[in-house]
Amino acid sequence: MFMYIFSIVLIVASNILYNICQKSTPERANPFCALMVTYMTATFFTYLAFLFYKDDKRFLESFKDINWTSIMLGVSIVGLELGYLLAYRAGWKISLGSLVANIALAVILIPIGILFYHEGFGFNKILGALFCILGLILINK
């Protein structure tokens, strides 16, 4: 139960910090230089966390289980972070940009969850998704 709640709290806390940092990145900063520093920092902290992760494999040995998903995740992260940076530079408010993006994402992931992961989607969820779509329309008016 701890991990169930902790994981969501970590996501929310990290997203708050993430959006504040994206919105606060200097306008004059080259977006790709900013992302490079971001990824170097992430690489350092990921390696540091690896050292404390209990596993019987050594560092290089751990890479043999990696597949295409890690590469595509890297591509998607660059798109995600560049998208947020450009959205904020284009004038999106911090209170709306993330909200609109995340609601749109949630609605688009519904058919993916149903078709590819065989997730159930009952009447309450359909109603909730419709309210999300209505919310997107109202927010953008």
C-alpha positions in Angstrom: 0.0 0.0 0.0 2.9 2.3 0.8 4.3 2.1 -2.8 0.8 2.5 -4.3 0.4 5.9 -2.6 4.1 7.0 -2.6 4.4 6.5 -6.4 1.5 8.9 -7.1 2.8 11.4 -4.5 6.3 11.3 -6.2 4.7 11.8 -9.6 2.7 14.8 -8.4 5.5 16.4 -6.5 7.9 15.8 -9.4 5.4 17.3 -11.9 5.0 20.4 -9.8 8.7 20.9 -9.7 9.0 20.0 -13.4 6.4 22.6 -14.5 7.8 25.3 -12.3 11.3 24.7 -13.7 10.0 24.6 -17.3 8.1 27.8 -16.8 11.1 29.5 -15.1 13.7 28.5 -17.7 15.1 31.8 -19.1 13.6 32.9 -22.4 17.0 33.5 -23.8 18.4 30.1 -22.9 18.9 27.8 -25.9 16.2 25.1 -25.3 18.6 22.3 -26.4 21.4 23.5 -24.1 18.9 23.6 -21.2 17.8 20.1 -22.1 21.4 18.9 -22.3 22.1 20.2 -18.7 18.8 18.6 -17.6 19.8 15.2 -19.0 23.4 15.4 -17.7 21.9 16.1 -14.2 19.4 13.2 -14.7 22.2 10.9 -15.8 24.3 11.7 -12.7 21.4 11.1 -10.3 20.3 8.0 -12.1 23.8 6.5 -11.9 24.0 7.5 -8.2 20.6 5.7 -7.6 21.9 2.7 -9.5 24.8 2.4 -7.0 22.3 2.0 -4.1 19.8 -0.3 -6.0 20.0 -3.8 -4.7 20.7 -6.1 -7.7 23.1 -8.9 -8.4 24.2 -7.5 -11.7 27.0 -5.1 -12.3 26.6 -1.9 -14.2 27.4 -2.9 -17.7 25.8 -6.3 -17.2 22.5 -4.6 -16.5 22.3 -3.2 -20.0 21.7 -6.6 -21.6 18.1 -6.7 -20.6 17.3 -3.3 -22.2 15.2 -3.2 -25.3 13.8 -0.7 -27.8 11.5 0.8 -25.2 14.3 2.7 -23.4 15.4 4.3 -26.6 11.8 5.3 -27.5 11.3 6.6 -24.0 14.3 8.8 -24.5 12.9 10.2 -27.7 9.5 10.8 -26.1 11.1 12.5 -23.1 12.9 15.0 -25.4 9.6 15.7 -27.2 7.7 16.1 -23.9 10.2 18.4 -22.4 10.8 20.5 -25.5 7.0 20.7 -25.9 6.4 22.0 -22.5 9.3 24.5 -22.8 8.0 25.8 -26.1 4.4 25.9 -24.8 5.4 28.1 -21.9 7.4 30.3 -24.2 4.4 30.6 -26.5 2.4 32.0 -23.6 0.6 29.1 -22.0 -0.1 29.7 -18.3 1.4 27.3 -15.9 -2.1 26.7 -14.5 -3.5 25.7 -17.9 -0.8 24.3 -20.1 -0.2 21.2 -18.0 -3.9 20.7 -17.3 -4.9 20.8 -21.0 -2.0 18.5 -22.0 -2.7 16.0 -19.3 -6.5 15.9 -19.9 -5.9 15.5 -23.6 -3.4 12.7 -22.8 -5.7 10.9 -20.5 -8.5 11.0 -23.1 -6.2 9.7 -25.9 -4.9 6.9 -23.7 -8.4 5.5 -23.1 -8.7 3.7 -26.4 -5.0 2.6 -26.2 -5.7 1.1 -22.8 -8.8 -0.7 -24.0 -7.4 -2.0 -27.3 -3.8 -2.9 -26.4 -3.9 -3.6 -22.7 -7.5 -4.9 -22.4 -8.4 -2.5 -19.6 -12.1 -2.3 -18.7 -14.0 1.0 -19.3 -17.4 1.1 -17.7 -20.1 3.8 -17.7 -18.6 5.8 -14.9 -15.3 6.1 -16.7 -17.1 7.0 -20.0 -18.9 9.8 -18.1 -15.7 11.0 -16.5 -14.0 11.1 -19.9 -16.8 13.1 -21.3 -16.5 15.6 -18.4 -12.8 15.9 -19.1 -13.5 16.7 -22.8 -16.2 19.2 -21.7 -13.6 20.7 -19.3 -11.1 21.0 -22.1 -13.6 22.9 -24.2 -14.6 25.2 -21.3 -11.0 25.9 -20.3 -10.0 26.9 -23.8 -13.0 29.3 -24.4 
